[in-house]
Amino acid sequence: MTATGAADRGQRTLGESQSAAAHPRVSEFYACFNERRFDDAAAMFAADAVVEQAPAPQPRRGGTGYLEFARMWIQGFPDATVAIERVFARTSALYEIELTAHGTHLGTLELGGGGQFRATGVRASLSLRQLLQFDDQELVTYSSLSFDIQDIVAQLVTVDEARLVDQTRKIRQLGDMLLSAANAAERQNTLYRLGMAIDEGRHLVRPHYRR
């Protein structure tokens, strides 16, 4: 990074919302994603950079970690783009970026512990928040991307309400059978059937958790 670049960055008012144009390195980072220049974006990361994305339980490292997450999103949303809404300079090297992502859900979105969302064809819009920290060579040393999983659920998940109503009726019937079971064997069999029915009801409510 040039001395002029360092001075300019230090003169910016910390904590205030700033335009993306004031942060060319940040703008370039997202332009790489939108233009599918993933290798260029990966090259912006230090080798030991910490790369986090909820709900992944463990952080990834460096450009390889970035590529893993970028390809995950592109698998689910092949036409995905991100737009910078606001940039906040938290320190002279740490930026908080508010983003809006748009894309058509044409593939399976694998969010690990957050679920598996099979293609729906829905045109979705998602608010994202990312922290990016740069070193003196303007390489990313820390990246953390977060979003509201319930926002994804609301846009991509459709509950079959008719089937769910039928399933809850079946659960009630099995509950009555359990209460009237004549012996241990009948009770055990009814418990097994009831457990299966409850599991099916859960999958109807949250189909994205069904593998």
N, C-alpha and C positions, 0 to 999 in steps of 0.2 A: 504494500500500500504506500502511495506517495505521501510526502509530508503534507502537501496541500490537502489530500484526501482526509488525512487524520485531523487536520485543523478544521476543515469544513464539518466533519462529523462531530467534533467536539463543540462546535458553535451552535449546533442545533439544540433547541429547547427540549430537555428531557421530559418525558411523560405526556407531551402534547401530541395530538393527532397531526400527522404530516402527510403530504402527498407522496405517492409512490415514486414520482419523478425525483424527489429529493433523495432517494435511496436507489441508485442504479443497480447496485449489486442485488438487492432484494427483488427489484423488477426483473432482472435477468434470470434469477432463480425460477420464478414462476413462468416467465416466457419459455424457458427450456421445457417445462412440463406441457404447456399449451401447444408447443410446436413439436412435441414428441422427441426432443433432443435430450433424452434421459441420460445418456452417457456424459453430455456436457454438464448437466446438473450434478451428476455423481462426482464429477471431477472438481466440483466446488467444495467438497467435503474433505476435511482432514482425515487421514487414515484411521485415527482413533476417535473420531467424532462419535458422540452418543446420539443415537437416533431413536426417538420414542414416538409411539403412536398407540393411543388407546383403541381397542382394549387389549392389545398385545401384552402379555404378561412380562416379557423381557425386552429390554432395549436392544437394538441392533447397533452395528458399528460402521462408520464411514459410508463411502459411496455405495458399497454393496447393500447396506441396510436401506439406504434411500431407494435403490432400485427395486428391492423386494416390496416395499410399500407402494411405490409408484405403479408397479405392474399389477399389484393386487387391485388397485382402483381401476386401472385400465381394463382389467379382465371383466369387471362388473359394468363399467361405463366406458366403452371404447371411444366415445366422442367427448369425454369429460374435459372441461376447461375450468380454470379458476380465475376469479377476478379479485384484485386487491381493493378492499373497501377503505381500510384505514391502516396506517402504520404508526406505531408508538415506539419512540426510542426510550427504552427503559434505562439503559446506560449508553455510553458511547459505543458499545459493542453488541448490546443485546436489544433485539427488536421484537415487539409483539405485533403480529399482523392479523387483522381480521379479514377473512376471505369469504367469498360466495362461490361455491362450486355448482356447475350445471352439467347435466349429462343424461343420456338415455340408458335405462337399465336393460341392457341387451345380453348380459352374461351373468355368471354366478359371482356374487360378491362374497368373498370369504373373509369374515371378521374374527375368526378364531372363537374365542370365548363370547364374542358378541353375536355369533350366529352365522348362518349361511343363507344368503338371500338369492334365490334362483331368479332368472330373468323374468321380468314382468312387462317390459316394453314401456314402462312409465318414464316420463320426462320429469326428472327430480331436480330439486334445488336444495343445497345444504350449506349451512353456515359453519365455517371452520375457524379455528384459532390456532396460530402457529407461533412458537417462539424460535427465533434464530439468533445464534450467537456466533460472531466472527472473531478470528484472531487478527494479528497485525498484518498477515498476508492476505486477509479477506477470505480465508477459508472458513467454512462452517465447522465449528467445534461442538455445537449442541443444537439439536432440532427436536421440538416436541409439537406434535400435531394432535389436537383434540377436537371432539365434536359430540353432539348429543345423539346417543344411539337411539333414543326414543323418536327423534326426528326422522331417522332412517326407517324405523319400524312403521311410523305413521304413514310414510309415503310409499313404502314398498310392500307392506304386508296387508293382505286382504283376508279377513276371517270369514269362513263359510258359516254364517250365522245359523242357517237352516240345519246344517249337519251338527252344529254345536248344540242346538236346542234338542235335537233327537238324542244326542249323546248324553246330555244331562238327564233326560228322561230315562235312559237306560241305566244310568248310575243310580237314580232313585229306586228303580225297580230292583236292582241288585242289592241295594241297601235294605229294602223290605225283605228280600229273600234271606239275607244274612240274619236278620232279626228272628225269622221264623225257621231257621235251619234246625233240623231234628236231631242231628248228631255231629260229631267232630269232623267226619269225612265230608259231609255236605257243607259244613261251615268253611272248611279249608278250601274246597272247590269254589265256593262262592266268593271267598276272599281273593282267590287268584283271579277270577273273572272280573271282580270289582277293581282290582289293581290295574288290570289291562284296560278297562274302560276309562279309568281316571287318567291313565297315561295317554290314551287316545284323545281325551278331552283337552289335556294340556297341549298336545301337539296341534290341535285345531285352533287353540287360542294363540299359540306361539309357533307357527309352522317353521320359522327360520331356525329353530333349535332342533329340528328333525333332520337327521342325516340319512 
